[in-house]
Amino acid sequence: MRMYDLISKKKNGQKLSEEEIKFIIKGYTDGEIPDYQMSAFLMAVCLKGMDMDETIALTMAMAHSGDMLDLSAIHGIKADKHSTGGVGDKTSLIIGPMVASLGVPVAKMSGRGLGHTGGTIDKLESFEGFTTELSEEKFFDNVNQMKLAIIGQTANLAPADKKIYALRDVTATIDNISLISSSIMSKKIAAGADVIVLDVKSGSGAFMKTLEGSVELAETMVKIGNGVGRETYAVISDMNQPLGSAVGNNLEVIEAIDTLKGNGPEDLLDASLTLASYMVVGAKHAKTPEEARELLLGTIKDGSALKKFAEFVRAQGGDDRPVFDTDLFPKASLQKDVCAKTEGYITGIHTDEIGMTSLILGGGRETKESVIDLSVGMKIHKKLGDKVEVGTPLATLYANDAEKLEAASERFLCAYTIGEEKPEVPHHIYGIVTKDGYKAY
Ligand code: URA
């Protein structure tokens, strides 16, 4: 087999066999196929596409390029959840304890990643002493005992994806459904869960800006997962404004804790319950999402999800006292209200700009080496459709550096559009994709 011939085949719109795709992924991961040939191939995929068989073959070849986590030492059906990434998305912190409280094992591998706020692991490091560097044995033991544990992503998880993603990033080959879905699903499949629930974000702050594109991505990932024996669901949720009102690491943890106490924002609670209900159904602990939802709500009402969260933080070395008293989290030294300059209705929020505001404050990572300031961020007071007067606070920003606070305030104002007419506000969930296809909410 020659890479030249395979590039040519894809360029002419022909279908590649599983063997040919395996040859490409193995050759590129091992360094035998150079970047320039892989770049040409990725561009041919973007222009000519891949069908479902090819996309599944690509996913599995990437998943098998490194460690395949074997979770069989954990009893029961293991469920995992993954978000395609959104601003103010702290649902994992709420879902894990709720689902685990019902006895469904959640054995999660999470990343840090670059972006406007830290990943789930960075957020959990708000608890002093918390670590995700557990041995495999300890990880399995914790899940068996308390049904919830999180470890950091191992370096050898889908190494082919890591290499290909870096190349896609600089060759304008990111935005292809087969490439995105195989990238996400290869990591999820290698991480070993039996049930995978995907939160596919749609809108200004998301990878996929249109609902049509988000549904196509979700359908492809659900077909891949189910096609290789993992029960997979996707919830399509809105990212035209942040979920909940907190953006920033500690602030998001506090909002998650408030939600576990039953005092969280409605959209955040509802999104968390919806995602979690499919994990519970997939793990056969409930027959319908409605039944699962009732059970999950029960874990908030009776306090068991909150207790589970504290138990989990403690088991991974963290100081769990802030779970019961969030005033114990370190506070930013400066704060400022950013206020509306005109009156009217909030007609648009550029969620990307909110993310940039958080990054400017120091809440995210620009490079892998950046150190996150866990205490900075913002609380958003006004969302789409809200009426404001001149001087109404849109958000409160928290910072530890006066210059950054000024720059972030200016950037934040760019995120808001205020108009005369009250806009139609989309529901925060558009619909669900199961093996039977897409169903609008
Ligand atoms: N997230 C991933 O992991 N891969 C993509 O290609 C896009 C988003």
Residues whose N, C-alpha, C, O or C-beta is under 5 A from the ligand:
A	BS01	URA	L179 I180 S183 I184
